[in-house]
Amino acid sequence: MPRASAKPLPQLSVRIDLDAEDRIGPGKIQLLEQIREHGSISAAGRAMDMSYKRAWDLVDEINRICGHPVVEPQAGGKNGGGAMLTPFGAGLIARYRKIERDAARAVRKELMALRSDIGRSRKA
């Protein structure tokens, strides 16, 4: 049984550099997940403490990078319109999260060793 005071394992963060300027990383993926959850770019932005303009600019950037729309508008109802992920956008999230899980699994032993090394160096 692990000790209650055991430090958590360091976390790996994955950013995929598609070329010198275009990248997909945890922030853009989280924004897409928030759009999926809230059904709105503005609500997703608020959930992430960013402006609607910043959220929309990031969605536009992801569309440009991927060459496919990741979000599509929804017709307005009594409370106005919203947004939902396209099948491509949902697939992008799934692929990114799989890459992230596979990478974390691949380096787990090294992260455990790093945690141990850092713990020893702090006590010295």
C-alpha positions as CSV (number, residue, x, y, z in Angstrom):
1,M,0.0,0.0,0.0
2,P,1.5,3.4,-1.0
3,R,2.4,5.8,1.8
4,A,-0.2,8.6,2.3
5,S,2.6,11.2,2.1
6,A,3.9,9.9,-1.3
7,K,4.4,12.7,-3.8
8,P,2.2,12.6,-6.9
9,L,3.9,11.5,-10.1
10,P,5.1,14.4,-12.2
11,Q,2.8,14.9,-15.2
12,L,3.8,14.9,-18.8
13,S,2.4,17.7,-21.0
14,V,2.2,17.1,-24.7
15,R,2.4,19.8,-27.4
16,I,2.5,18.6,-31.0
17,D,4.5,20.9,-33.2
18,L,3.1,20.3,-36.7
19,D,5.7,22.7,-38.2
20,A,7.6,25.8,-37.0
21,E,4.5,27.8,-36.3
22,D,1.5,25.5,-36.0
23,R,0.9,23.5,-32.8
24,I,-1.8,21.6,-31.0
25,G,-1.4,21.4,-27.2
26,P,-3.3,21.0,-24.0
27,G,-4.9,24.5,-24.1
28,K,-6.4,24.1,-27.5
29,I,-7.6,20.6,-26.7
30,Q,-9.1,21.8,-23.4
31,L,-11.0,24.6,-25.2
32,L,-12.5,22.0,-27.6
33,E,-13.5,19.9,-24.7
34,Q,-15.1,22.9,-23.0
35,I,-17.0,23.7,-26.2
36,R,-18.2,20.1,-26.3
37,E,-19.3,20.3,-22.7
38,H,-21.0,23.8,-22.8
39,G,-22.2,23.8,-26.4
40,S,-20.9,27.3,-26.8
41,I,-17.6,29.1,-27.7
42,S,-18.4,31.9,-25.3
43,A,-19.3,29.6,-22.4
44,A,-16.1,27.5,-23.1
45,G,-14.1,30.7,-23.0
46,R,-15.7,31.8,-19.7
47,A,-15.0,28.4,-18.2
48,M,-11.3,28.8,-19.1
49,D,-11.2,32.5,-18.0
50,M,-10.6,33.8,-21.5
51,S,-12.5,36.3,-23.7
52,Y,-14.9,35.2,-26.4
53,K,-12.5,36.8,-29.0
54,R,-9.5,34.8,-27.7
55,A,-11.6,31.5,-27.7
56,W,-12.9,32.2,-31.2
57,D,-9.3,33.1,-32.4
58,L,-8.1,29.8,-31.1
59,V,-10.9,27.9,-32.8
60,D,-10.1,29.7,-36.0
61,E,-6.4,28.9,-35.6
62,I,-7.2,25.2,-35.0
63,N,-9.4,25.2,-38.1
64,R,-6.6,26.7,-40.2
65,I,-3.9,24.4,-38.8
66,C,-6.0,21.3,-39.4
67,G,-7.6,22.3,-42.7
68,H,-10.9,21.1,-41.4
69,P,-13.6,22.8,-39.2
70,V,-13.5,21.6,-35.6
71,V,-16.6,23.5,-34.5
72,E,-19.9,24.2,-36.2
73,P,-22.5,26.7,-35.3
74,Q,-25.9,25.7,-34.0
75,A,-29.0,27.5,-35.0
76,G,-30.3,29.8,-32.3
77,G,-33.2,29.0,-30.1
78,K,-34.8,31.1,-27.5
79,N,-31.4,31.7,-25.9
80,G,-29.5,32.2,-29.1
81,G,-27.2,29.9,-31.0
82,G,-24.4,27.8,-29.8
83,A,-21.6,25.6,-31.2
84,M,-20.8,21.9,-31.3
85,L,-17.8,19.9,-32.3
86,T,-17.6,18.5,-35.8
87,P,-16.8,14.8,-36.1
88,F,-13.3,15.9,-37.1
89,G,-13.0,18.0,-33.9
90,A,-14.2,15.1,-31.7
91,G,-11.7,12.9,-33.4
92,L,-8.9,15.4,-32.9
93,I,-9.6,15.4,-29.1
94,A,-9.6,11.6,-29.0
95,R,-6.4,11.3,-31.0
96,Y,-4.6,13.9,-28.9
97,R,-5.7,12.3,-25.6
98,K,-4.6,8.9,-26.9
99,I,-1.2,10.3,-27.8
100,E,-1.0,11.9,-24.4
101,R,-1.9,8.6,-22.6
102,D,0.5,6.5,-24.7
103,A,3.4,9.0,-24.1
104,A,2.7,9.1,-20.3
105,R,2.6,5.3,-20.2
106,A,5.9,5.1,-22.1
107,V,7.7,7.5,-19.7
108,R,6.1,6.4,-16.5
109,K,9.2,4.6,-15.2
110,E,11.3,7.7,-15.9
111,L,8.8,10.0,-14.2
112,M,8.9,7.8,-11.1
113,A,12.7,7.9,-11.1
114,L,12.6,11.7,-11.6
115,R,10.2,12.1,-8.6
116,S,12.5,9.9,-6.5
117,D,15.7,11.8,-7.6
118,I,14.0,15.2,-6.9
119,G,12.9,14.0,-3.5
120,R,16.4,12.9,-2.6
121,S,18.0,16.1,-3.8
122,R,15.6,18.2,-1.7
123,K,16.5,16.2,1.5
124,A,20.3,16.6,0.9
